[in-house]
Amino acid sequence: MNTARDIILKLVDEIPETKIGEVIDFILYLRGRKEQELYLEPEEEEEIWNLIETDEKIPAEKVYELLHWELQ
């Protein structure tokens, strides 16, 4: 079974030499990028899951409010 790394290496081997610089730039970008983590209080997480489970439509303002509670 191929690992993700094997697949990436195979894809890189198939890329024309003229495109390798773009691949290198992208890999360096990914390495330097900070992982985005979202921390929610248990009540907030529960509210979001309830909305997802009920497929309730909510306005974008409410989504923003739920995801950015610490800014309030």
Steps between C-alpha positions, in 0.01 A plus 500: 500500500635843405543758767417863439872574484549238227217651299647849536845381395354323196311816401813710539693254283239549226511881507703669227824659618361844413224460762716371788564852627126547554482173693791604719338837569173332594667248731695779671176693539331199661795440733503858619126540535359486849225250558170667566331367807155581619426469870140504608344486841294181548174698485601668174606172345169344604304787346689468171448121491129545571477738206683253277290202611171680447624655175368828631566795276659788686615842387869564438503749788403221744776274364752781542376561854533132592850469356634830632350503848827608667498827305176615662 
